[in-house]
Amino acid sequence: MRLTKFIGVASLAYLALPVASAFAYIGPGAGLSALGSLLSLVSAIGLAIVGFVWYPVKRLLRGRKSKGPATGK
């Protein structure tokens, strides 16, 4: 119990310390790469969802067309 309290107080003290600026620069190449990767990921997930939904619906519609109403001649 005492160790947990110490870790909690130490964590709060660490979070209360002032934050220094990083002065980092991300060039346009890295930004475009990150944007392209994000766009690819979102597209892949979207196409996977569409594929999993569209294929069964397509088979269901094709099955209904081929059966059609029976003509009694």
mmCIF file of the C-alpha atoms, coordinates in Angstrom:
data_MODEL
# 
_entry.id   MODEL 
# 
loop_
_atom_site.group_PDB 
_atom_site.id 
_atom_site.type_symbol 
_atom_site.label_atom_id 
_atom_site.label_alt_id 
_atom_site.label_comp_id 
_atom_site.label_asym_id 
_atom_site.label_entity_id 
_atom_site.label_seq_id 
_atom_site.pdbx_PDB_ins_code 
_atom_site.Cartn_x 
_atom_site.Cartn_y 
_atom_site.Cartn_z 
_atom_site.occupancy 
_atom_site.B_iso_or_equiv 
_atom_site.pdbx_formal_charge 
_atom_site.auth_seq_id 
_atom_site.auth_comp_id 
_atom_site.auth_asym_id 
_atom_site.auth_atom_id 
_atom_site.pdbx_PDB_model_num 
ATOM 1  C CA . MET A 1 1  ? 0.000   0.000   0.000   1.00 0.00 ? 1  MET A CA 1 
ATOM 2  C CA . ARG A 1 2  ? 2.842   2.321   0.843   1.00 0.00 ? 2  ARG A CA 1 
ATOM 3  C CA . LEU A 1 3  ? 4.604   1.683   -2.491  1.00 0.00 ? 3  LEU A CA 1 
ATOM 4  C CA . THR A 1 4  ? 1.404   2.473   -4.406  1.00 0.00 ? 4  THR A CA 1 
ATOM 5  C CA . LYS A 1 5  ? 1.041   5.760   -2.545  1.00 0.00 ? 5  LYS A CA 1 
ATOM 6  C CA . PHE A 1 6  ? 4.663   6.633   -3.288  1.00 0.00 ? 6  PHE A CA 1 
ATOM 7  C CA . ILE A 1 7  ? 4.196   5.868   -6.996  1.00 0.00 ? 7  ILE A CA 1 
ATOM 8  C CA . GLY A 1 8  ? 1.065   8.037   -7.070  1.00 0.00 ? 8  GLY A CA 1 
ATOM 9  C CA . VAL A 1 9  ? 2.804   10.993  -5.413  1.00 0.00 ? 9  VAL A CA 1 
ATOM 10 C CA . ALA A 1 10 ? 5.863   10.585  -7.639  1.00 0.00 ? 10 ALA A CA 1 
ATOM 11 C CA . SER A 1 11 ? 3.646   10.505  -10.740 1.00 0.00 ? 11 SER A CA 1 
ATOM 12 C CA . LEU A 1 12 ? 1.846   13.691  -9.712  1.00 0.00 ? 12 LEU A CA 1 
ATOM 13 C CA . ALA A 1 13 ? 5.136   15.412  -8.994  1.00 0.00 ? 13 ALA A CA 1 
ATOM 14 C CA . TYR A 1 14 ? 6.474   14.375  -12.415 1.00 0.00 ? 14 TYR A CA 1 
ATOM 15 C CA . LEU A 1 15 ? 3.354   15.680  -14.154 1.00 0.00 ? 15 LEU A CA 1 
ATOM 16 C CA . ALA A 1 16 ? 3.615   18.990  -12.318 1.00 0.00 ? 16 ALA A CA 1 
ATOM 17 C CA . LEU A 1 17 ? 7.099   19.697  -13.708 1.00 0.00 ? 17 LEU A CA 1 
ATOM 18 C CA . PRO A 1 18 ? 7.266   22.382  -16.387 1.00 0.00 ? 18 PRO A CA 1 
ATOM 19 C CA . VAL A 1 19 ? 7.407   21.167  -19.975 1.00 0.00 ? 19 VAL A CA 1 
ATOM 20 C CA . ALA A 1 20 ? 10.202  22.401  -22.236 1.00 0.00 ? 20 ALA A CA 1 
ATOM 21 C CA . SER A 1 21 ? 9.585   23.139  -25.904 1.00 0.00 ? 21 SER A CA 1 
ATOM 22 C CA . ALA A 1 22 ? 10.919  20.573  -28.351 1.00 0.00 ? 22 ALA A CA 1 
ATOM 23 C CA . PHE A 1 23 ? 11.574  22.870  -31.334 1.00 0.00 ? 23 PHE A CA 1 
ATOM 24 C CA . ALA A 1 24 ? 11.124  19.969  -33.713 1.00 0.00 ? 24 ALA A CA 1 
ATOM 25 C CA . TYR A 1 25 ? 10.570  20.342  -37.436 1.00 0.00 ? 25 TYR A CA 1 
ATOM 26 C CA . ILE A 1 26 ? 8.585   17.907  -39.515 1.00 0.00 ? 26 ILE A CA 1 
ATOM 27 C CA . GLY A 1 27 ? 9.278   18.435  -43.180 1.00 0.00 ? 27 GLY A CA 1 
ATOM 28 C CA . PRO A 1 28 ? 6.675   18.274  -45.917 1.00 0.00 ? 28 PRO A CA 1 
ATOM 29 C CA . GLY A 1 29 ? 7.847   14.820  -46.992 1.00 0.00 ? 29 GLY A CA 1 
ATOM 30 C CA . ALA A 1 30 ? 7.094   13.296  -43.610 1.00 0.00 ? 30 ALA A CA 1 
ATOM 31 C CA . GLY A 1 31 ? 3.723   15.026  -43.452 1.00 0.00 ? 31 GLY A CA 1 
ATOM 32 C CA . LEU A 1 32 ? 2.731   13.793  -46.919 1.00 0.00 ? 32 LEU A CA 1 
ATOM 33 C CA . SER A 1 33 ? 3.884   10.288  -46.051 1.00 0.00 ? 33 SER A CA 1 
ATOM 34 C CA . ALA A 1 34 ? 1.802   10.282  -42.879 1.00 0.00 ? 34 ALA A CA 1 
ATOM 35 C CA . LEU A 1 35 ? -1.207  11.653  -44.766 1.00 0.00 ? 35 LEU A CA 1 
ATOM 36 C CA . GLY A 1 36 ? -0.810  9.042   -47.510 1.00 0.00 ? 36 GLY A CA 1 
ATOM 37 C CA . SER A 1 37 ? -0.519  6.238   -44.980 1.00 0.00 ? 37 SER A CA 1 
ATOM 38 C CA . LEU A 1 38 ? -3.619  7.416   -43.143 1.00 0.00 ? 38 LEU A CA 1 
ATOM 39 C CA . LEU A 1 39 ? -5.569  7.701   -46.398 1.00 0.00 ? 39 LEU A CA 1 
ATOM 40 C CA . SER A 1 40 ? -4.469  4.206   -47.436 1.00 0.00 ? 40 SER A CA 1 
ATOM 41 C CA . LEU A 1 41 ? -5.479  2.743   -44.084 1.00 0.00 ? 41 LEU A CA 1 
ATOM 42 C CA . VAL A 1 42 ? -8.915  4.379   -44.147 1.00 0.00 ? 42 VAL A CA 1 
ATOM 43 C CA . SER A 1 43 ? -9.446  3.271   -47.766 1.00 0.00 ? 43 SER A CA 1 
ATOM 44 C CA . ALA A 1 44 ? -8.425  -0.316  -47.019 1.00 0.00 ? 44 ALA A CA 1 
ATOM 45 C CA . ILE A 1 45 ? -10.773 -0.521  -44.045 1.00 0.00 ? 45 ILE A CA 1 
ATOM 46 C CA . GLY A 1 46 ? -13.610 1.031   -46.066 1.00 0.00 ? 46 GLY A CA 1 
ATOM 47 C CA . LEU A 1 47 ? -13.116 -1.331  -49.003 1.00 0.00 ? 47 LEU A CA 1 
ATOM 48 C CA . ALA A 1 48 ? -12.945 -4.322  -46.660 1.00 0.00 ? 48 ALA A CA 1 
ATOM 49 C CA . ILE A 1 49 ? -16.265 -3.348  -45.085 1.00 0.00 ? 49 ILE A CA 1 
ATOM 50 C CA . VAL A 1 50 ? -17.860 -2.777  -48.498 1.00 0.00 ? 50 VAL A CA 1 
ATOM 51 C CA . GLY A 1 51 ? -16.511 -6.127  -49.726 1.00 0.00 ? 51 GLY A CA 1 
ATOM 52 C CA . PHE A 1 52 ? -17.840 -8.042  -46.748 1.00 0.00 ? 52 PHE A CA 1 
ATOM 53 C CA . VAL A 1 53 ? -21.266 -6.425  -47.107 1.00 0.00 ? 53 VAL A CA 1 
ATOM 54 C CA . TRP A 1 54 ? -21.613 -6.186  -50.893 1.00 0.00 ? 54 TRP A CA 1 
ATOM 55 C CA . TYR A 1 55 ? -20.657 -9.754  -51.851 1.00 0.00 ? 55 TYR A CA 1 
ATOM 56 C CA . PRO A 1 56 ? -23.426 -11.503 -49.855 1.00 0.00 ? 56 PRO A CA 1 
ATOM 57 C CA . VAL A 1 57 ? -25.992 -8.929  -51.018 1.00 0.00 ? 57 VAL A CA 1 
ATOM 58 C CA . LYS A 1 58 ? -24.897 -9.470  -54.627 1.00 0.00 ? 58 LYS A CA 1 
ATOM 59 C CA . ARG A 1 59 ? -25.247 -13.256 -54.291 1.00 0.00 ? 59 ARG A CA 1 
ATOM 60 C CA . LEU A 1 60 ? -28.676 -12.857 -52.702 1.00 0.00 ? 60 LEU A CA 1 
ATOM 61 C CA . LEU A 1 61 ? -29.898 -10.601 -55.522 1.00 0.00 ? 61 LEU A CA 1 
ATOM 62 C CA . ARG A 1 62 ? -28.465 -12.898 -58.197 1.00 0.00 ? 62 ARG A CA 1 
ATOM 63 C CA . GLY A 1 63 ? -30.168 -15.900 -56.569 1.00 0.00 ? 63 GLY A CA 1 
ATOM 64 C CA . ARG A 1 64 ? -33.542 -14.140 -56.614 1.00 0.00 ? 64 ARG A CA 1 
ATOM 65 C CA . LYS A 1 65 ? -33.178 -13.182 -60.294 1.00 0.00 ? 65 LYS A CA 1 
ATOM 66 C CA . SER A 1 66 ? -32.299 -16.676 -61.483 1.00 0.00 ? 66 SER A CA 1 
ATOM 67 C CA . LYS A 1 67 ? -35.172 -18.385 -59.636 1.00 0.00 ? 67 LYS A CA 1 
ATOM 68 C CA . GLY A 1 68 ? -37.894 -15.980 -60.716 1.00 0.00 ? 68 GLY A CA 1 
ATOM 69 C CA . PRO A 1 69 ? -41.581 -16.858 -60.707 1.00 0.00 ? 69 PRO A CA 1 
ATOM 70 C CA . ALA A 1 70 ? -42.459 -20.345 -61.911 1.00 0.00 ? 70 ALA A CA 1 
ATOM 71 C CA . THR A 1 71 ? -44.693 -20.531 -64.951 1.00 0.00 ? 71 THR A CA 1 
ATOM 72 C CA . GLY A 1 72 ? -47.122 -23.426 -64.920 1.00 0.00 ? 72 GLY A CA 1 
ATOM 73 C CA . LYS A 1 73 ? -47.496 -24.563 -68.546 1.00 0.00 ? 73 LYS A CA 1 
# 
